[in-house]
Amino acid sequence: MSQHTGDARGAHPDKRTLRREFLAVRNTLPMDDVRETETVLAERAFEVEELAGARTVAAYVSVGGEPGTAVLLDALRARGTRVLLPVLLPDNDLDWGTYEGASSLVGVQHPGRIALLEPGGERLGPDAVTAADVVLLPGLAVDARGMRLGRGGGSYDRVLARLEAAGAHPTLVVLLYDAEVVAHVPEEAHDKAVHAVVTPSGARRFT
């Protein structure tokens, strides 16, 4: 585990600093390494018991140097799992659609963002995520308590708030590289801990 701690006195600046640092490392990763990690992550992910037995999983399509999800999405679908994927709305909230295979994804260029791959079929509404048994969250780091450092857009803060308001309690899992599991990340009042992290070394649960 990395000993990167940050300074808890100013959560916002420290989160920004940490995001820059983790993104800078990801941006240097060779795509061959990213693809190799993707296959390993798909195998490791099923060490999370709830994911292995899930009927519905809310996931996402990885982009750039993010830990890859494509192999895992297809593995879930092959097991008969219903996979929901996000559709970014203009206000940064998320709608959802069903994953029907790689050919069902469409590239969408959102203003000021990199192009995202989103499901091309029916829109199910923002509340569709409340039916998920497991929610896979993108992130840049997680600490020993399960506190996740996201990208800062707020989309998944809304998802987590929506789950709480609905009384839904899916297992929350973040996919990361090994070096992104750190000693401490800054937190704010609205931040929620995840239940597990999956890295190429394996799955780890938080208490």
C-alpha positions in Angstrom: 0.0 0.0 0.0 1.3 3.4 -0.9 1.9 5.8 2.0 0.6 8.8 0.0 -1.5 10.7 2.6 -2.3 14.2 1.5 -3.1 17.0 4.0 -6.5 16.8 5.6 -6.6 20.5 6.4 -7.9 21.5 3.0 -9.8 18.7 1.4 -10.6 20.5 -1.9 -7.1 21.5 -2.8 -5.7 18.2 -1.7 -8.2 16.2 -3.8 -7.3 18.3 -6.8 -3.6 17.7 -6.2 -4.1 14.0 -5.8 -6.2 13.8 -8.9 -3.5 15.5 -10.9 -0.9 13.1 -9.6 -2.8 9.9 -10.2 -4.0 11.0 -13.6 -0.4 11.9 -14.6 0.7 8.4 -13.8 -2.2 6.8 -15.7 -1.4 9.0 -18.7 2.0 7.4 -19.0 0.8 3.8 -19.0 1.4 1.9 -22.3 -1.9 0.7 -23.8 -0.6 -2.8 -23.9 -0.2 -2.8 -20.2 -3.7 -1.3 -19.8 -5.2 -4.1 -22.0 -3.3 -6.8 -20.1 -4.5 -5.5 -16.8 -8.1 -5.5 -18.1 -8.1 -9.2 -18.5 -6.6 -9.8 -15.0 -9.1 -7.4 -13.4 -12.0 -9.3 -15.0 -10.8 -12.5 -13.3 -10.1 -10.9 -10.0 -13.4 -9.1 -9.9 -15.3 -12.4 -9.4 -13.4 -12.8 -6.1 -16.1 -10.4 -4.8 -18.8 -12.8 -3.9 -21.7 -10.3 -4.5 -20.4 -9.6 -8.0 -20.1 -13.3 -8.9 -23.8 -13.8 -7.9 -25.3 -10.5 -9.0 -28.4 -10.4 -11.1 -27.9 -6.7 -12.1 -24.7 -4.8 -12.1 -24.3 -1.1 -12.7 -20.9 -0.7 -14.4 -19.2 1.8 -16.8 -17.1 1.8 -19.9 -13.5 2.6 -19.1 -11.6 5.3 -21.1 -8.0 6.1 -21.7 -5.7 4.8 -19.0 -8.5 3.8 -16.6 -8.3 0.2 -15.4 -10.2 -1.6 -18.3 -13.7 -2.8 -17.9 -14.5 -4.2 -21.4 -13.5 -7.8 -20.7 -15.4 -7.7 -17.4 -18.6 -6.3 -19.1 -18.6 -9.2 -21.5 -17.8 -11.7 -18.8 -20.8 -10.5 -16.8 -23.1 -10.6 -19.8 -21.9 -14.1 -20.6 -23.0 -15.2 -17.1 -26.5 -13.9 -17.7 -26.0 -10.8 -15.5 -28.0 -7.7 -16.6 -25.4 -4.9 -17.0 -26.4 -1.2 -16.8 -24.1 1.4 -18.2 -24.3 5.2 -17.6 -25.3 7.9 -20.0 -24.0 11.3 -19.0 -26.6 14.0 -18.8 -26.0 17.8 -19.4 -26.1 18.5 -15.6 -23.6 15.7 -14.9 -26.2 13.4 -13.5 -26.4 9.8 -15.0 -29.1 8.1 -16.9 -28.7 4.4 -17.6 -29.0 1.9 -20.5 -28.6 -1.9 -20.9 -25.3 -3.3 -22.2 -26.0 -5.5 -25.2 -22.4 -6.1 -26.3 -19.6 -4.0 -27.6 -21.4 -3.3 -30.9 -24.3 -1.6 -28.9 -22.0 1.2 -27.7 -21.9 4.5 -29.4 -19.2 7.2 -29.1 -20.6 10.5 -27.6 -18.6 13.7 -27.5 -19.8 15.7 -24.5 -18.7 19.4 -24.4 -15.4 19.9 -22.6 -14.8 16.1 -22.1 -13.2 13.2 -23.8 -15.5 11.1 -25.9 -17.4 8.5 -23.9 -18.8 5.1 -25.0 -22.4 4.9 -24.0 -25.2 2.4 -24.5 -27.1 3.1 -27.7 -30.5 1.6 -26.7 -33.4 2.6 -24.5 -32.9 5.1 -21.7 -34.0 3.6 -18.4 -33.9 6.8 -16.2 -31.6 7.9 -13.4 -33.4 5.7 -10.9 -32.6 2.5 -12.8 -29.4 2.2 -10.8 -31.4 1.5 -7.6 -32.1 -2.0 -9.0 -28.4 -3.0 -9.1 -27.1 -5.6 -6.7 -23.5 -4.3 -7.3 -22.4 -0.8 -8.5 -18.9 -0.5 -10.0 -17.6 3.0 -9.4 -14.8 4.6 -11.3 -12.1 6.2 -9.2 -8.5 7.3 -9.0 -7.6 5.9 -5.5 -9.1 4.3 -2.4 -7.7 4.3 1.1 -7.5 1.8 3.9 -11.0 2.8 5.1 -12.6 2.3 1.7 -12.9 6.1 1.0 -12.8 6.6 -2.8 -11.1 9.5 -4.6 -13.2 10.2 -7.7 -12.6 12.4 -10.7 -14.5 15.3 -9.1 -17.4 15.7 -11.6 -20.0 14.7 -8.9 -21.9 12.2 -11.1 -21.4 9.3 -8.8 -22.0 11.4 -5.7 -25.5 11.8 -7.1 -25.7 8.1 -7.8 -24.8 7.3 -4.2 -27.2 9.9 -2.8 -30.0 8.4 -5.1 -29.3 4.9 -3.8 -29.4 6.1 -0.2 -32.7 8.0 -0.8 -34.2 4.9 -2.3 -33.1 2.7 0.6 -31.0 0.6 -1.8 -27.9 -1.0 -0.5 -25.9 -2.5 -3.4 -22.3 -3.6 -2.9 -20.0 -0.8 -4.0 -16.8 -1.8 -5.8 -14.0 0.3 -7.3 -11.6 -1.0 -9.9 -8.0 0.3 -9.6 -4.3 -0.3 -10.2 -2.3 -1.7 -7.2 -0.5 1.6 -6.6 -3.8 3.4 -6.3 -4.7 1.7 -3.0 -3.2 4.3 -0.6 -3.0 5.0 3.2 -5.4 8.0 3.2 -7.4 10.2 0.8 -9.1 13.4 2.0 -12.9 13.1 2.6 -15.9 15.4 2.8 -19.1 15.0 4.6 -21.0 13.5 1.6 -18.3 11.0 0.7 -19.3 7.3 1.1 -16.9 4.4 1.6 -16.9 1.5 -0.9 -17.2 -2.1 0.2 -14.4 -3.5 -1.9 -11.6 -2.7 -4.3 -10.4 -4.9 -7.1 -6.8 -4.6 -8.4 -4.6 -6.9 -10.5 -3.4 -8.4 -7.2 -6.9 -9.4 -6.1 -10.0 -8.2 -4.3 -9.9 -6.6 -0.9 -12.9 -5.9 1.3 -13.3 -3.0 3.7 -15.0 -3.1 7.1 
